[in-house]
Amino acid sequence: MVQEKQNAPVKWRHSLSAKLMNWVLFTALAVGVLLSIGQIIFESMRAVEEMDNEARQTLAIVRDPATQAVYSIDPDLAQQVLEGLFEKPSIRYAAIAHPNQTILAELSKPLQETQSRWMTDAIFGKEREYAISLFRPTPQPTYYGELKIVVDTAPKSALFLERSILIFMTGLLRALLLAFVLHLVYHFLLTAPLKAIINSLLRINPAEPGLQSLPVPRQHERDELGSWVRAANSLLQSIEEHQQKRQAAEARIIKLSQYDSLTGLPTRSLFSNYIAAAVDDSEALNQKFAVFCVGIDDFKSINEQLGYSQGDKLLQAFAERLLSQRDGVHTVCRLGGDQFALILFNVSSSYRVAAFAESLLREISRPFEIEDQLTPVSCTIGIAIYPDDARDAEKILQKAEQTMMLAKSVANNHFQFYVASLDSEIRERKKLEKDLSRAIQNNELFLVYQPQMDLNSKQVVGCEALLRWRHPERGLVPPDVFIPIAEANETILEIGDWVLHEACAQVNQWRNQGFNIKVAINLSANQLRQKEFAPHVLKIIESRQIPTSLIELEVTETSFMENLNQAITSLRHLSEFGIQCAVDDFGTGYSSLSYLKQLPIRKIKIDKQFVRDLMKDEDDTQIVHAIIQLGKSLRLDVIAEGVETPRQERFLKHDGCTLAQGYYYSKPVPPEEFIEFMKVSHAPQT
């Protein structure tokens, strides 16, 4: 509507031609009237001068007869002279008088009555009086009297009026003619070219102003109009270029808002639109689809180990590998960070989803080659199915993400389906996170100690400090529940620091009681990532004034492999001060054993999952035997955890394992009970 109003033809009264015509006409008429008035004023002055000259000429003609009449005192002659004067229509009164003003002859008639006298009398007066002295040309000029006439201005005024009207009318005609000529000049030189330019402007497409240029009006190539048209064409071209740049910028902005700049995949907002479209299609076709949320396990450690540049390349390679999965996959997106998502269409059963998830895990868990370096990667997948788990696009994605996060808290490198109880589990997890952040302040955390036995002497040689949490409402919360929560939200750093302080304080207390007991303390991967970790540990031990030989640090394979260089630096630093290190859960992590040559390891611990089925499962039995033999060959102490039966103890001892811990000896107990147990184990056997 606005565009149509702008392009509507201009009405004549508003046009530039009309305005120019009005101004030219007004100016020409004003100038014509002023010039005519000036000319009329000049004519009036000339008319007065003509009347004066004519009166003087008349007096000069009759001066001699009038002088003769007054000289001879001849009234008849004087009367004849006056009658001759009255032959002129303009003479109203005439008289010849003696020097003493005695009238010799006199004639008069009334003023002429005319319709214009009211105006002309104001200019010339009703009448004009003239007189001439009468002299006789004798040797000595002698004054004989005076000839006097009065002229009626009406005849001359009528002639003046006729001439003035003619002057005024011709002046107006000249003004009108000039106005018309000027209008034609303006029209051909200005308004007509401007109108042609406007019509050309109206034909220009606003979306592409640079495609059509304005033509320069003929005969205006070198004047201001030509310059204006060239400037306008240049401006239109600039506008076209600006629009193209703006459109390109808008396209880039849209792409940045909808596509990830690193991987080129759709972002969360665009992926939500895809899910909404999938919901509509599924409802129309009565089909199901699944949303997969894929998260790289512990990508933060990979970033720190490889560097952020290499981490970005890994994300790009990961995205390409996801895109290669085309078996029923609708689209792939990057939700943010190390999280990706995809849609699997035509879901006929959960078995098909599970089969696809297994193949996807196998494919994306293959090591990535980044700049000639193989990088192992594991992933966790959360799966939500429409419409079983949710009927809303936003909620189906949310539940897939929640499932993935919950799956990560349980284990890595697996997939998990959304279940109906997931929401309550997540709420419980969030509440536990909140309560755990206040557990230290509320004195809810405490340590228990599980004895570590020498299989030959059956005596206590140390213990492992194990963390427990007594929740004010839930009671004892299992470590495998709250430890993953603490590691996920960085609370583990504060808790790990508290464990170090408490364990060292307990060692100091036992020393004051006369017992030098070595305590094994578990470390998390987050603690090992701290650059100042080793000096911090040494500072804690020094503050408690205990020998460093009484502290043993247990680290898992996964924790130090996440940042091997940093782990080597920190553990070697601690080893130089006499702090021994042990590998916890040995055999469950990386298969490469090259790190055993680099790290200052003195002990390896056989994971309880292998000890549990010892003598029952052939594979577990062989694994335990291999670990013991490996420890011997590397001159490392081997300790088995989870020992619960005499049969397990006999096998371990017979195979060469020297240390053990487990419920067969003692469950984890408070410090007082541990001392009592140690006293019993050291008592002489009867």
C-alpha distance (Angstrom), angle and dihedral (degrees) to the residues before:
residue distance angle dihedral
M1 . . .
V2 3.80 . .
Q3 3.80 91.0 .
E4 3.83 92.1 50.4
K5 3.79 90.5 49.6
Q6 3.80 91.0 50.9
N7 3.82 92.2 49.1
A8 3.84 95.6 46.3
P9 3.86 114.3 119.4
V10 3.82 115.1 -95.4
K11 3.80 114.2 -110.4
W12 3.81 116.0 -119.3
R13 3.78 95.1 -115.8
H14 3.80 89.8 55.3
S15 3.79 96.0 42.3
L16 3.77 125.2 109.4
S17 3.83 89.5 -122.1
A18 3.80 91.1 58.0
K19 3.78 91.8 46.6
L20 3.80 91.2 48.7
M21 3.83 90.6 46.9
N22 3.78 91.5 50.5
W23 3.77 93.8 48.0
V24 3.81 94.4 42.9
L25 3.81 91.5 47.1
F26 3.78 93.1 45.9
T27 3.79 92.5 46.5
A28 3.82 94.0 45.3
L29 3.80 92.8 47.4
A30 3.79 91.9 46.3
V31 3.78 91.7 49.6
G32 3.83 91.1 43.7
V33 3.79 92.4 50.1
L34 3.79 92.4 47.0
L35 3.78 92.3 47.9
S36 3.82 91.0 46.2
I37 3.78 91.1 49.9
G38 3.77 89.7 49.8
Q39 3.77 91.0 48.9
I40 3.83 91.3 47.8
I41 3.80 90.2 51.2
F42 3.77 88.1 50.7
E43 3.84 89.6 49.0
S44 3.80 90.6 51.4
M45 3.77 90.3 53.4
R46 3.78 90.1 47.4
A47 3.83 90.8 48.6
V48 3.80 90.3 53.6
E49 3.75 89.6 48.8
E50 3.81 91.1 49.1
M51 3.80 91.2 50.3
D52 3.80 90.0 50.4
N53 3.80 93.5 46.9
E54 3.80 92.6 45.6
A55 3.83 91.3 49.7
R56 3.79 91.9 49.1
Q57 3.78 91.6 47.8
T58 3.82 90.5 50.4
L59 3.80 91.4 49.9
A60 3.78 91.0 47.8
I61 3.83 91.1 52.4
V62 3.82 95.7 52.6
R63 3.80 96.9 35.2
D64 3.81 95.5 96.6
P65 3.85 96.7 47.8
A66 3.79 89.1 44.6
T67 3.83 90.6 49.6
Q68 3.81 90.3 49.5
A69 3.81 90.8 50.1
V70 3.76 94.5 50.0
Y71 3.84 91.7 42.0
S72 3.78 92.3 52.7
I73 3.77 91.9 36.0
D74 3.78 89.3 -127.0
P75 3.82 110.5 160.8
D76 3.78 92.7 -175.7
L77 3.76 92.8 55.0
A78 3.78 89.8 46.3
Q79 3.78 89.9 50.1
Q80 3.78 90.9 50.9
V81 3.82 90.1 50.8
L82 3.77 90.9 52.4
E83 3.79 93.2 47.0
G84 3.79 88.2 53.3
L85 3.80 88.6 54.5
F86 3.78 91.3 51.2
E87 3.76 89.1 62.0
K88 3.80 84.4 83.9
P89 3.85 109.8 80.6
S90 3.74 92.6 -143.3
I91 3.87 94.9 60.4
R92 3.80 107.5 95.9
Y93 3.82 100.1 165.6
A94 3.83 135.4 16.5
A95 3.82 132.9 173.7
I96 3.82 139.6 172.6
A97 3.77 113.6 -151.4
H98 3.81 137.1 -177.0
P99 3.80 120.3 -118.8
N100 3.80 89.5 -93.7
Q101 3.81 88.5 56.2
T102 3.78 93.0 -105.4
I103 3.80 107.1 152.4
L104 3.80 113.5 -121.7
A105 3.80 95.4 179.7
E106 3.84 134.0 -5.7
L107 3.82 138.2 -177.5
S108 3.87 132.2 178.7
K109 3.79 142.7 167.2
P110 3.84 133.7 -172.9
L111 3.80 124.4 -88.9
Q112 3.79 116.7 -89.5
E113 3.80 114.5 -104.5
T114 3.84 114.1 -131.7
Q115 3.83 133.3 164.0
S116 3.77 92.5 -124.4
R117 3.81 96.7 48.7
W118 3.83 90.0 100.0
M119 3.77 88.6 64.5
T120 3.79 102.5 33.7
D121 3.79 94.1 46.9
A122 3.80 86.7 61.2
I123 3.79 89.4 56.2
F124 3.83 104.0 36.5
G125 3.78 103.3 12.4
K126 3.82 124.3 -120.0
E127 3.81 94.0 -79.0
R128 3.78 141.5 -3.0
E129 3.83 124.6 -139.9
Y130 3.81 125.1 -144.9
A131 3.88 132.0 177.3
I132 3.79 137.9 -177.2
S133 3.82 129.7 -164.5
L134 3.79 117.2 -121.3
F135 3.85 117.0 -132.6
R136 3.75 131.0 171.3
P137 3.80 116.1 -135.3
T138 3.84 100.0 -123.0
P139 3.71 125.0 140.7
Q140 3.76 85.3 -84.7
P141 3.91 113.6 35.3
T142 3.82 109.5 -121.8
Y143 3.81 125.3 -163.2
Y144 3.84 111.1 -126.5
G145 3.79 103.4 170.2
E146 3.82 145.7 -67.3
L147 3.81 137.9 -73.4
K148 3.83 112.6 -148.4
I149 3.80 129.8 -174.2
V150 3.83 133.9 178.6
V151 3.81 116.3 -151.5
D152 3.84 122.3 -150.4
T153 3.85 107.6 -134.9
A154 3.82 94.4 -153.1
P155 3.84 98.2 92.2
K156 3.78 93.4 48.5
S157 3.85 90.4 42.1
A158 3.79 91.0 55.1
L159 3.76 90.3 51.8
F160 3.80 89.6 46.0
L161 3.80 90.9 51.9
E162 3.77 92.3 51.3
R163 3.77 91.4 49.8
S164 3.84 92.1 44.7
I165 3.81 92.4 51.4
L166 3.79 89.5 48.8
I167 3.81 90.7 48.4
F168 3.81 92.3 48.4
M169 3.79 95.0 46.7
T170 3.78 93.9 46.3
G171 3.81 88.8 47.3
L172 3.81 90.9 54.0
L173 3.77 91.9 46.3
R174 3.78 90.5 50.1
A175 3.84 89.5 49.0
L176 3.81 92.4 49.7
L177 3.79 91.5 46.9
L178 3.79 90.4 48.8
A179 3.81 91.0 48.0
F180 3.79 91.4 51.4
V181 3.79 92.2 47.7
L182 3.81 91.4 47.8
H183 3.81 90.6 48.0
L184 3.79 90.3 52.7
V185 3.78 89.8 48.5
Y186 3.83 91.8 49.9
H187 3.78 90.9 44.2
F188 3.78 95.8 53.4
L189 3.79 95.7 36.4
L190 3.81 100.7 39.3
T191 3.82 122.9 0.4
A192 3.81 97.8 44.1
P193 3.85 93.3 50.0
L194 3.83 89.9 44.1
K195 3.80 90.9 51.3
A196 3.80 90.2 50.4
I197 3.82 89.7 49.8
I198 3.83 90.8 49.4
N199 3.81 91.5 50.6
S200 3.79 89.1 50.6
L201 3.82 89.8 49.3
L202 3.82 91.2 51.2
R203 3.80 90.0 54.6
I204 3.81 92.5 55.4
N205 3.82 115.1 104.9
P206 3.83 107.2 -123.0
A207 3.80 90.2 -149.3
E208 3.83 91.5 57.3
P209 3.82 106.8 23.4
G210 3.78 94.5 161.1
L211 3.81 96.9 59.4
Q212 3.84 94.7 76.1
S213 3.79 124.2 40.7
L214 3.80 127.6 -155.9
P215 3.83 115.2 -105.0
V216 3.81 116.1 -121.9
P217 3.86 109.3 -118.6
R218 3.78 115.0 -111.3
Q219 3.80 116.2 -92.8
H220 3.81 89.4 13.0
E221 3.77 98.5 86.2
R222 3.81 94.0 112.7
D223 3.79 103.5 30.9
E224 3.80 132.8 79.3
L225 3.82 94.1 -80.1
G226 3.78 91.0 55.7
S227 3.80 90.5 48.6
W228 3.81 90.0 48.2
V229 3.82 92.8 51.3
R230 3.80 91.6 48.6
A231 3.81 90.6 48.6
A232 3.83 89.9 48.3
N233 3.82 91.0 50.7
S234 3.77 89.8 49.9
L235 3.80 89.6 49.2
L236 3.83 91.7 49.1
Q237 3.78 89.7 50.9
S238 3.80 90.2 49.6
I239 3.81 89.9 49.3
E240 3.81 89.5 50.7
E241 3.80 91.3 51.0
H242 3.81 91.0 45.4
Q243 3.80 91.2 50.3
Q244 3.79 91.0 49.7
K245 3.80 90.8 50.0
R246 3.81 91.0 45.9
Q247 3.80 91.8 48.9
A248 3.79 90.3 48.0
A249 3.81 89.7 48.8
E250 3.81 90.9 48.4
A251 3.79 89.7 49.3
R252 3.81 89.5 50.7
I253 3.81 91.0 48.3
I254 3.80 91.1 49.5
K255 3.77 90.3 47.9
L256 3.81 91.8 47.9
S257 3.80 90.4 49.3
Q258 3.80 94.1 46.2
Y259 3.81 103.0 28.9
D260 3.77 129.3 51.4
S261 3.81 110.6 -114.0
L262 3.81 94.0 -144.4
T263 3.81 102.7 46.1
G264 3.81 101.7 17.6
L265 3.81 89.9 -128.1
P266 3.81 123.0 135.5
T267 3.80 115.0 -88.5
R268 3.78 127.6 -125.8
S269 3.83 94.2 -88.3
L270 3.81 93.9 53.4
F271 3.80 91.8 41.3
S272 3.82 89.0 55.0
N273 3.80 87.9 56.8
Y274 3.80 89.7 51.2
I275 3.81 90.3 51.7
A276 3.82 90.6 48.9
A277 3.82 89.2 52.4
A278 3.80 89.7 47.4
V279 3.82 89.3 52.8
D280 3.81 90.8 53.8
D281 3.80 92.7 46.9
S282 3.80 92.6 46.7
E283 3.79 92.0 51.0
A284 3.80 91.0 49.4
L285 3.84 93.3 47.3
N286 3.82 96.0 34.0
Q287 3.80 91.1 -126.2
K288 3.78 135.6 134.8
F289 3.77 129.9 -126.7
A290 3.80 133.8 -171.6
V291 3.79 130.6 -136.7
F292 3.80 115.4 -147.2
C293 3.81 119.8 -159.1
V294 3.82 108.6 -163.4
G295 3.79 120.8 -165.7
I296 3.80 126.6 -175.2
D297 3.80 108.5 -127.4
D298 3.80 114.0 -113.2
F299 3.80 94.6 -16.8
K300 3.79 89.2 167.5
S301 3.79 90.5 68.6
I302 3.81 91.1 46.5
N303 3.79 89.2 53.1
E304 3.78 92.3 50.1
Q305 3.77 92.3 46.5
L306 3.80 98.7 45.3
G307 3.79 100.4 26.7
Y308 3.78 128.1 -110.7
S309 3.80 94.2 -85.7
Q310 3.80 91.4 55.4
G311 3.79 89.1 42.8
D312 3.80 90.1 57.3
K313 3.80 90.3 50.7
L314 3.79 89.2 50.6
L315 3.81 90.2 53.3
Q316 3.79 90.0 50.8
A317 3.79 91.9 50.0
F318 3.80 90.0 46.2
A319 3.83 90.4 52.4
E320 3.82 91.0 50.4
R321 3.77 90.7 51.1
L322 3.80 91.3 50.7
L323 3.81 90.2 49.6
S324 3.78 89.8 54.8
Q325 3.82 89.6 65.0
R326 3.80 98.9 91.3
D327 3.80 100.7 153.5
G328 3.79 99.2 120.0
V329 3.82 93.4 -34.8
H330 3.80 112.5 142.3
T331 3.78 100.9 -169.6
V332 3.79 143.1 -22.4
C333 3.80 126.2 -139.4
R334 3.77 140.7 177.1
L335 3.78 110.9 -123.0
G336 3.81 91.8 -170.2
G337 3.79 139.8 -72.6
D338 3.81 108.6 7.0
Q339 3.81 95.5 -20.4
F340 3.80 124.1 106.6
A341 3.78 133.5 173.6
L342 3.79 138.4 -161.1
I343 3.81 139.6 179.9
L344 3.80 122.5 -125.1
F345 3.82 112.2 -159.3
N346 3.79 132.4 -156.6
V347 3.79 96.1 31.6
S348 3.78 105.7 -175.2
S349 3.80 96.6 171.4
S350 3.78 142.8 -4.4
Y351 3.81 88.2 -108.8
R352 3.79 90.6 65.4
V353 3.80 90.3 49.7
A354 3.80 91.0 48.8
A355 3.81 91.8 48.3
F356 3.79 90.9 50.6
A357 3.82 90.7 46.8
E358 3.81 90.9 52.4
S359 3.80 92.8 49.5
L360 3.80 90.2 45.3
L361 3.80 91.3 51.7
R362 3.79 91.3 49.7
E363 3.77 91.8 49.5
I364 3.79 99.9 45.8
S365 3.82 94.4 39.0
R366 3.81 92.5 63.0
P367 3.84 110.4 109.7
F368 3.78 115.4 -91.0
E369 3.79 120.5 -130.9
I370 3.80 107.6 -136.5
E371 3.80 113.2 177.7
D372 3.82 93.9 -25.1
Q373 3.81 91.8 -46.6
L374 3.80 122.4 112.4
T375 3.79 112.1 -136.1
P376 3.82 117.9 -168.0
V377 3.81 113.6 -140.7
S378 3.79 131.8 -176.1
C379 3.79 126.3 -167.4
T380 3.77 140.0 -161.2
I381 3.79 122.2 -146.5
G382 3.79 129.5 -156.8
I383 3.81 116.8 -162.7
A384 3.81 130.4 -161.0
I385 3.81 122.8 178.9
Y386 3.80 126.7 -147.7
P387 3.00 124.2 -105.8
D388 3.83 97.4 1.9
D389 3.81 95.9 64.6
A390 3.81 101.0 27.5
R391 3.80 139.7 -10.8
D392 3.79 96.8 -151.4
A393 3.82 124.8 83.1
E394 3.79 94.7 -135.4
K395 3.79 94.3 45.9
I396 3.80 95.1 47.3
L397 3.82 89.6 56.2
Q398 3.79 91.8 43.4
K399 3.78 92.1 52.7
A400 3.80 92.3 48.5
E401 3.82 88.6 53.7
Q402 3.79 92.5 46.4
T403 3.78 90.5 50.2
M404 3.80 91.5 50.9
M405 3.83 92.4 49.8
L406 3.78 91.5 47.9
A407 3.81 91.0 47.5
K408 3.82 90.1 52.4
S409 3.78 90.8 54.0
V410 3.81 89.4 56.9
A411 3.81 101.9 42.4
N412 3.78 143.9 -37.8
N413 3.77 133.9 -106.4
H414 3.80 99.4 30.6
F415 3.78 140.7 94.8
Q416 3.76 129.8 -120.6
F417 3.80 134.3 -166.8
Y418 3.77 123.2 -133.7
V419 3.79 111.9 -104.3
A420 3.77 129.6 -164.0
S421 3.80 92.4 -108.4
L422 3.81 93.2 54.0
D423 3.81 95.2 97.5
S424 3.79 92.3 55.0
E425 3.81 90.5 45.6
I426 3.78 91.1 53.0
R427 3.79 91.8 47.8
E428 3.78 89.2 50.2
R429 3.78 90.1 48.9
K430 3.82 91.7 50.9
K431 3.78 90.7 50.1
L432 3.80 90.7 48.8
E433 3.82 89.6 51.3
K434 3.80 90.0 53.7
D435 3.81 93.3 46.1
L436 3.80 92.4 45.2
S437 3.80 91.4 55.6
R438 3.84 87.8 61.5
A439 3.80 97.6 38.5
I440 3.82 95.4 96.8
Q441 3.80 93.6 48.6
N442 3.79 90.9 48.2
N443 3.83 92.7 49.0
E444 3.80 91.3 -121.4
L445 3.82 95.3 134.6
F446 3.80 122.1 81.5
L447 3.80 139.0 163.5
V448 3.77 129.8 -120.0
Y449 3.78 125.2 -169.8
Q450 3.81 128.4 -137.2
P451 3.80 115.6 -159.5
Q452 3.79 120.8 -118.6
M453 3.81 111.3 -146.1
D454 3.78 134.6 -152.4
L455 3.81 104.1 -129.8
N456 3.79 92.5 -149.5
S457 3.80 101.1 47.1
K458 3.83 96.1 26.7
Q459 3.82 87.5 -137.1
V460 3.82 130.6 130.3
V461 3.79 111.5 -100.0
G462 3.78 97.7 172.8
C463 3.77 143.9 -40.4
E464 3.77 142.9 -119.3
A465 3.82 118.9 -119.2
L466 3.80 109.0 -134.0
L467 3.79 124.1 -168.3
R468 3.80 121.5 -128.3
W469 3.79 132.1 -176.2
R470 3.77 121.6 -153.3
H471 3.81 105.0 -163.1
P472 3.84 113.7 -154.1
E473 3.82 90.8 -130.7
R474 3.81 106.6 21.5
G475 3.75 97.9 39.9
L476 3.80 116.5 -145.0
V477 3.82 111.3 10.3
P478 3.85 112.7 -154.8
P479 3.82 114.6 -113.7
D480 3.81 91.4 -128.2
V481 3.83 86.2 62.2
F482 3.81 103.1 47.0
I483 3.83 101.3 28.6
P484 3.87 93.7 66.5
I485 3.82 88.4 47.8
A486 3.81 91.1 52.1
E487 3.80 91.5 48.0
A488 3.80 92.1 49.6
N489 3.83 96.8 53.1
E490 3.84 98.8 35.0
T491 3.84 92.4 -110.7
I492 3.81 85.7 121.7
L493 3.82 90.1 78.1
E494 3.79 93.0 61.5
I495 3.82 92.0 40.3
G496 3.82 92.6 47.2
D497 3.79 89.8 51.5
W498 3.81 90.2 50.6
V499 3.83 91.1 50.0
L500 3.82 90.9 52.5
H501 3.81 91.8 50.6
E502 3.83 93.8 45.7
A503 3.81 95.2 45.6
C504 3.82 92.7 48.3
A505 3.80 90.1 46.9
Q506 3.83 89.6 52.5
V507 3.80 92.0 49.2
N508 3.80 88.8 51.9
Q509 3.81 91.1 49.6
W510 3.81 91.7 50.2
R511 3.81 90.5 49.2
N512 3.79 89.5 53.2
Q513 3.83 86.0 53.8
G514 3.80 90.3 51.2
F515 3.81 100.3 -100.7
N516 3.80 121.4 120.7
I517 3.79 101.2 -162.6
K518 3.81 124.8 172.3
V519 3.78 112.1 -134.4
A520 3.82 123.7 -158.0
I521 3.82 113.3 -146.4
N522 3.80 123.1 -165.2
L523 3.81 118.2 -129.9
S524 3.83 127.3 -156.5
A525 3.79 126.7 -137.8
N526 3.80 89.3 -114.0
Q527 3.81 91.3 59.6
L528 3.80 92.5 49.6
R529 3.81 90.4 52.4
Q530 3.81 90.8 63.3
K531 3.79 110.6 102.0
E532 3.81 94.0 -147.1
F533 3.80 94.2 44.2
A534 3.84 97.8 113.5
P535 3.85 95.9 49.6
H536 3.81 88.3 45.9
V537 3.84 92.5 54.6
L538 3.78 91.9 46.9
K539 3.79 90.2 50.1
I540 3.82 91.2 53.8
I541 3.82 92.7 48.6
E542 3.80 91.0 47.3
S543 3.81 91.6 49.7
R544 3.83 89.2 57.1
Q545 3.83 92.4 45.3
I546 3.80 95.4 -132.7
P547 3.82 129.0 140.2
T548 3.80 113.6 -96.6
S549 3.82 88.8 -133.4
L550 3.82 88.9 72.5
I551 3.82 92.3 62.3
E552 3.80 122.3 77.9
L553 3.81 121.5 -179.6
E554 3.80 119.5 -148.1
V555 3.81 117.1 -155.6
T556 3.80 129.0 177.5
E557 3.78 122.2 -127.3
T558 3.78 90.9 -116.2
S559 3.79 94.2 52.7
F560 3.80 97.5 56.8
M561 3.82 96.0 34.3
E562 3.80 89.3 61.4
N563 3.79 88.2 69.6
L564 3.77 106.4 7.7
N565 3.80 98.0 171.9
Q566 3.79 93.3 52.1
A567 3.81 91.0 45.3
I568 3.81 92.2 50.9
T569 3.80 91.2 50.3
S570 3.80 94.7 48.2
L571 3.83 97.6 42.9
R572 3.83 93.7 45.6
H573 3.78 89.0 51.3
L574 3.80 90.3 52.7
S575 3.81 91.8 44.2
E576 3.80 90.7 56.3
F577 3.82 87.3 61.9
G578 3.83 93.5 50.0
I579 3.80 100.2 -96.9
Q580 3.81 110.1 140.8
C581 3.79 123.3 -144.6
A582 3.80 130.2 -148.8
V583 3.81 131.8 -168.0
D584 3.80 109.8 -124.8
D585 3.84 123.1 -152.6
F586 3.80 90.4 13.1
G587 3.82 113.8 -164.8
T588 3.81 96.6 28.0
G589 3.78 97.4 85.1
Y590 3.81 135.0 44.7
S591 3.77 117.9 -2.0
S592 3.79 93.4 -144.6
L593 3.80 112.1 97.1
S594 3.79 97.0 -172.0
Y595 3.78 89.9 104.1
L596 3.82 90.1 66.8
K597 3.82 88.1 69.7
Q598 3.79 92.6 50.8
L599 3.79 102.8 41.4
P600 3.84 122.8 71.7
I601 3.82 91.5 -118.7
R602 3.86 119.2 164.9
K603 3.79 100.6 170.5
I604 3.79 140.4 28.3
K605 3.80 123.2 -157.4
I606 3.80 121.3 -146.4
D607 3.78 109.2 -133.1
K608 3.80 115.6 -113.8
Q609 3.82 92.2 -124.9
F610 3.82 88.5 70.6
V611 3.82 93.8 42.4
R612 3.81 93.3 49.0
D613 3.82 94.5 66.6
L614 3.77 95.1 33.7
M615 3.82 111.1 146.0
K616 3.82 88.6 10.4
D617 3.78 102.8 66.8
E618 3.77 116.1 45.7
D619 3.81 93.8 -152.6
D620 3.82 93.3 52.0
T621 3.80 90.4 46.7
Q622 3.78 91.4 52.7
I623 3.81 91.6 46.8
V624 3.82 92.2 52.6
H625 3.80 90.7 47.4
A626 3.82 90.9 49.4
I627 3.81 93.1 49.5
I628 3.81 91.9 50.0
Q629 3.79 92.0 49.4
L630 3.80 90.8 46.4
G631 3.80 90.1 52.9
K632 3.79 91.0 50.8
S633 3.79 92.8 49.5
L634 3.80 91.3 50.1
R635 3.81 92.3 42.7
L636 3.80 91.6 -119.0
D637 3.79 127.4 144.3
V638 3.80 113.1 -113.4
I639 3.80 122.2 -149.9
A640 3.78 124.5 -176.2
E641 3.79 120.2 -149.2
G642 3.77 127.5 -159.7
V643 3.81 96.2 40.2
E644 3.79 107.1 165.5
T645 3.84 107.8 155.5
P646 3.82 137.8 49.6
R647 3.80 88.8 -123.4
Q648 3.80 91.3 59.4
E649 3.80 90.3 48.0
R650 3.82 92.1 51.0
F651 3.78 93.3 50.0
L652 3.79 93.0 48.5
K653 3.77 93.5 47.4
H654 3.80 92.2 45.8
D655 3.83 91.6 48.8
G656 3.82 92.1 52.8
C657 3.80 104.1 -97.3
T658 3.80 108.8 144.7
L659 3.83 104.4 -171.2
A660 3.80 135.1 45.0
Q661 3.78 143.4 169.0
G662 3.76 132.9 -173.0
Y663 3.78 147.0 106.7
Y664 3.82 90.1 -64.2
Y665 3.80 85.7 75.0
S666 3.78 104.1 24.3
K667 3.74 141.8 -35.2
P668 3.84 116.9 -121.0
V669 3.81 105.7 -73.2
P670 3.83 138.8 -176.8
P671 3.83 117.6 -88.2
E672 3.84 94.5 -97.7
E673 3.81 93.8 52.5
F674 3.79 90.5 45.6
I675 3.83 90.5 57.1
E676 3.77 90.7 50.0
F677 3.80 91.3 49.5
M678 3.80 90.9 48.9
K679 3.79 91.7 50.5
V680 3.79 90.0 52.6
S681 3.81 92.8 48.5
H682 3.79 91.1 51.1
A683 3.76 94.8 45.7
P684 3.85 115.4 108.7
Q685 3.82 112.1 -93.9
T686 3.79 114.1 -120.0
